[in-house]
Amino acid sequence: MTSRTIKVLLAEDQSMVREALAALLGLEDDIEVVAQVARGDEVLAAARAHDIDVALMDIEMPGATGIEAAAQLHRELPAVKLVILTTFGRPGYLRSAMEAGADAFLVKDAPAAQLAQAVRKVLAGERVIDPTLAAAALADGANPLTDREREVLRAAADGSTNAELARTLHLSQGTVRNYLSTAIQKLAVRNRAEAVRRAREKGWL
């Protein structure tokens, strides 16, 4: 246990969840929640303003995802420890979070005591990963999609035509077709809708 108070930032767009987490962590003698934000694009400014030790972030947030916010924090404030806390137990998210510089990855139904202990452990230089997710990530292997394929799949998720995707992404229609076709083959599905669904299930988008 540390001999000083650990200053924590909570980033979670659901206010009830955020307030519950703040209340639970506030029960710990050595942890203080000094800032709360509801958007991923507010994380960096809040972290700087409050000189935090640990940022605890959800993945799904408006403005920027927790993984995007983690990557930005890791670049700008490398001393801040990063904990990703999510309801989405998807192996691909774990891999993306680790690549973004996260120090811990836990699911939201983890016991409060485990979360508090994770905060202490990452500050001590340890890495904390949900063991079930870690095993699933190893079994799934790496994300087979390239950055461009992921970009095209994300853009195609709303049902846009190839022509619309080409205009949006500043690509030719043939290039769009090629990226979609390759992604469909890699994911072993029949069409773009299934490709989007499979990639999201794996946490690869």
N, C-alpha and C positions, 0 to 999 in steps of 0.2 A: 504494500500500500504506500502511496506517496505521502510526503509530509506536508504538502500544500494542496490548496483547492484546485481541482482541474476545471478549467473554464470550457464549457461546451456550447456549440452552436447546433440548434436543431433546424433542419430544413425538411419540411413536410407540408404538402398542400392541404391535407385534411385537418382542419383545426382541432377536431375532437381527438384525433390520434396524436397530434403534436402536443396538445395540452396534457394528455394522459402520460405521454413519454416524459414530458417536462416534470410532471408531478412525481412520477416514479423515480426519476433520477435525482430529483430534489430531496428525496428522503435519504440519500447517501451523504454522509458527513463530509466526504472529500470531493464531491462533485457539485458544481453549480452551473445551471443552464443560464448563460448570460445573454443569449440572443436567440430569437426564433424568426424564421422566414417561411413564406409559403410558396416561393418561386425559386427555381434553380438559378436564374440570372441575378438574384439578390444575394447569393451566398458569399461571393468574394468581398463585396463592400461591407457586409455585416461582419465577416471574419476579420477584416482589417480594422473596423471601428471598435471591435471588442477584444482584440488581441487574444484570440481563442487558442486553446491547446488542441481541441478535438472537434471535428465537424461530423455530425451524425446526420446522414441524408437518405431520404427515400429516393427511389429511381424515377418513378413517374411523377413529374412536376411540370407546371407550365413554365415557359421561358427558357428552360434548359433542363435536361434530365440530370438526375443525381450523378450519373457517370460523367456527363459533360462538365458539370460543376466540379466534380472531384478532379478531373484532369486540369481544369483551370486553376484550382487551388494548389494542386501539386506543382504546377509551373510557377505560380506567383508567390506562394507561401509554403515552400517545401517543408518547413518545420511543423506545420499543422498536420496532425494525424487524421486519417480519413476512414470513417466507418460507414459502409453502405448497409442500410436496413430496408428490407423490402418484403412485400407480400408475394412477389413473383419469384418462386424458387426455380429459376431457369438457369441451366448450366452456362449458357452463352453469356448471360449477364455477369456471372461470376468471373469469367475469363476477361470480359470487357472491363469490369471494375478493377481487376488486378493490373491490367495493362494501363489503366488510367492513374494508377498509383495508390489505390485503396489499400488500407492496412487491415481492414476487417470487412467481412461480408456475412451478415446474419439475416435470418428471416424474422418477420415481425412477431411471430408467435413464440419466439424464444422467451424464456423467463426473464423478468426484470433484473434479477440478480446476475444472470449471465450477461446481460447487456452492460450493466455497470462494471462487471469484471472485465469485459472486452475493452471498455474505455480505459481502464487502468492498464491493461496489458499492452495496448497499442502505444500508450504513452511511454511504457517501459521498453519499447522497441520490438515487441512481439507482433506476430501476425495471427489473426483469429479468423478462421473460416468454418462455416457450418459444414460438418463432416459429410452429411448426406449430399449436399450440393457439390462438395469437392469430389466425391466419388463419381457423381453423375457427370461432372465436367470432364473428368478423365476418360470416362466411358464414351462420351460424345465426340471427343477429339476437338480439334481446332475448327473455327468458323471457316467453311470452304469458300465463302463468298468474298470477292474483292470489294474494295471500297466503292468502286463505280457500280458494281452489281447491286450492292446494298442501297446505294443512292437511288438507282432506277426502280428497285422494288418498293422502296419507301414511297416514292412519288406515284407509283402505280397502284398503291393501296386504296386510293379513292375511286378507282375505276376509270381513270383517264385513258384515252385512246393513245395509240403510238404517236399520232400527230401532235396531240396535246403534250405528251411527255417530251417529245422532241423540242417543242417550243419552250417549255418550262426549263428544260435542262440544257438547252442550247446544243443539242446533238442532232444528227440526221436520224430520220425514221429507221433507216437500215441499222444504224448503230444501236438504237434503242431495242430493236428486234433482236439483235445479236446478244445484247446483255441479258435481256429477259429469257431468251432461249437457253443461254448458258446457265443462268441461275436455276431455271426449271430442271435442266438435266442434272445439275449438281445436287439438287434437293430431292431428286427422284420423285417428282410430282407430275401432274398432267397439264397444269395451266398456271397462269400468273397468280390467280386468286389462291390456289393451293400453295404456291411458292411463298406468297406473303404470309399465309397462315402458318406454314411450317417454320419459316424463318423466325416469326414472332414467338412461336412456341419454344423454340430453342434459345431465344434471347439473342439471335444473330442480327436483328435489325436495330 
